[in-house]
Amino acid sequence: MSKSDVLMVDLELENPDELFAPRVVNPLIEDYPRRGDVSGVEHAINAFYAKPKYGSMELRISLPPSEITPEVADTMSTGIARWCRARLIDFDEEIDASKWRGRRALVFAFLALFFFTGLSKILDDHDNILLQILSEGFNVAGWVALWVPVEILMFNVWQHRLGRKAYVLLSESSVEVTSRDE
């Protein structure tokens, strides 16, 4: 895999806990952090959402020297893998639930489409302008009824799959921990 296929995410943390829990920040202080009150893993996931073309991810985490221990990189890497495993289960459940809701909504949407389109055709043959307008309204209503299942089955499932891919990449990411000057 080439370096251009790797998403490099730099995280500047005050302690290892900020990898999973957002830091408490006060925007009134001068040294307000660049990424605000988002946890490190959420920052990495958001970086992927901004550029989903990448096939792998690397985390470069800088910590104050007082937070560096020999096992900190392994501990963080293991924690990330555990975190991602739990989120992947959530995404799989969300994908299954979206598919179920989408299929159920699709059945009702097709019933509504046939009903409203049928009404539209009945009213379309009349010379009365009001009935023709009502006919067009029913026709539009029938097609609009399809929007919810299309949104669920196409867009929601796609978004969940993108999120799932982000967490797979994060779980497989290499973690490099460096010390920074305080």
C-alpha atoms as one frame of an Amber mdcrd trajectory, in Angstrom:
protein
   0.000   0.000   0.000   1.436   3.360  -0.977   1.807   6.248   1.457  -0.758
   8.223  -0.576  -3.369   5.595   0.392  -2.729   6.125   4.126  -4.677   8.695
   6.128  -2.281  10.261   8.636  -4.069  11.585  11.729  -2.094  13.687  14.197
  -3.479  13.904  17.715  -2.082  16.212  20.364  -3.354  14.910  23.685  -2.739
  16.013  27.252  -3.140  12.458  28.559  -4.021   9.007  27.153  -7.621   9.261
  28.420  -8.318  11.981  25.852  -8.109   9.318  23.182 -11.626   8.180  24.214
 -13.054  11.012  26.307 -13.199  14.622  25.184 -11.203  17.069  27.227 -13.038
  19.691  29.185 -12.101  22.994  27.640 -12.904  26.599  28.242 -13.041  28.699
  25.048 -12.284  31.803  27.097  -8.717  30.707  27.816  -5.909  31.613  25.462
  -4.609  28.096  24.782  -7.933  26.706  23.567  -7.124  23.408  21.806  -7.328
  23.217  18.057  -9.823  20.352  17.959 -11.955  21.517  20.875 -13.875  19.020
  22.941 -13.829  15.967  20.668 -12.162  12.736  21.760  -9.135  11.552  19.813
 -10.895   8.591  18.209 -13.808  10.786  17.125 -11.328  13.240  15.622  -9.742
  10.359  13.670 -13.162   9.121  12.486 -14.146  12.638  11.408 -10.867  12.954
   9.502 -11.788   9.791   7.599 -15.337  11.048   6.900 -13.787  14.163   5.345
 -11.597  12.008   3.049 -13.129   8.508   2.733 -10.900   7.483  -0.179  -8.120
   6.165   2.066  -7.467   2.450   2.482  -5.640   2.617   5.811  -5.023   4.948
   8.704  -2.061   5.823  10.919  -2.319   7.671  14.211   0.517   9.854  15.423
  -0.188  10.781  19.018   1.902  13.322  20.851   1.780  13.386  24.638   3.578
  15.412  27.297   6.781  13.683  28.501   5.173  12.999  31.888   2.544  10.787
  30.175   5.008   8.660  28.195   5.526   5.118  29.466   7.081   2.118  27.697
   3.684   0.477  27.185   1.582   3.542  26.330   1.507   2.885  22.555   0.479
  -0.767  23.027  -2.134   0.200  25.607  -3.614   2.832  23.287  -3.575   0.481
  20.310  -5.327  -2.248  22.315  -7.870   0.260  23.599  -8.593   1.468  20.077
  -9.130  -2.109  18.884 -11.566  -2.788  21.761 -13.412   0.479  21.143 -13.736
  -0.258  17.434 -14.959  -3.833  17.983 -17.817  -2.488  20.102 -18.676   0.223
  17.560 -18.587  -2.307  14.694 -21.224  -4.398  16.476 -23.318  -1.233  16.821
 -22.917  -0.444  13.110 -23.895  -3.978  12.093 -27.048  -3.690  14.217 -27.820
  -0.245  12.761 -27.388  -1.553   9.204 -29.716  -4.500   9.900 -32.281  -2.219
  11.556 -32.141   0.270   8.673 -32.659  -2.487   6.132 -35.641  -3.843   8.075
 -37.220  -0.377   8.453 -36.510   0.409   4.801 -38.104  -2.769   3.493 -41.162
  -2.258   5.692 -41.465   1.375   4.594 -41.044   0.299   0.961 -44.106  -1.961
   1.158 -46.257   0.877   2.520 -44.760   3.348   0.058 -45.657   1.144  -2.923
 -49.182   0.763  -1.584 -49.407   4.555  -1.264 -47.910   4.989  -4.749 -50.500
   2.681  -6.332 -53.343   4.256  -4.359 -52.410   7.868  -5.126 -51.475   7.154
  -8.750 -54.807   5.362  -9.209 -56.679   8.350  -7.791 -54.636  10.599 -10.035
 -55.591   8.625 -13.144 -59.274   8.630 -12.185 -59.302  12.406 -11.717 -57.045
  13.159 -14.698 -59.720  12.369 -17.283 -62.060  15.151 -16.119 -62.265  18.542
 -17.796 -62.547  20.360 -14.466 -59.304  22.250 -13.781 -59.599  21.727 -10.003
 -59.850  17.956 -10.451 -56.836  18.007 -12.777 -54.828  19.961 -10.182 -55.929
  17.479  -7.517 -54.912  14.684  -9.891 -51.390  16.115 -10.182 -51.225  16.471
  -6.397 -52.118  12.812  -5.900 -49.547  11.788  -8.488 -46.838  13.779  -6.698
 -47.939  12.444  -3.291 -47.568   8.883  -4.556 -44.001   9.455  -5.669 -43.105
  11.451  -2.565 -44.212   8.476  -0.467 -41.250   6.564  -1.914 -38.749   9.077
  -0.526 -38.563   7.661   3.012 -37.734   4.062   2.014 -35.282   5.303  -0.622
 -33.586   7.482   1.986 -33.408   4.629   4.484 -32.274   1.919   2.062 -29.847
   4.009   0.064 -28.543   6.880   2.122 -28.824   5.635   5.721 -27.370   2.214
   4.947 -24.603   3.854   2.883 -23.784   6.188   5.789 -23.677   3.280   8.256
 -21.393   1.323   5.930 -19.088   4.319   5.618 -18.984   4.569   9.409 -18.268
   0.863   9.630 -15.376   1.227   7.179 -13.965   4.098   9.248 -13.948   1.987
  12.400 -12.401  -0.997  10.584  -9.581   1.256   9.379  -9.165   2.767  12.833
  -9.053  -0.677  14.457  -6.289  -1.731  12.041  -4.360   1.532  12.298  -0.808
   1.730  13.502  -0.259   3.914  16.555   2.889   5.959  17.035   3.297   7.832
  20.313   5.795  10.638  20.600   6.802  13.005  23.342   6.372  16.741  22.892
   7.821  19.689  24.685   5.558  21.182  27.314
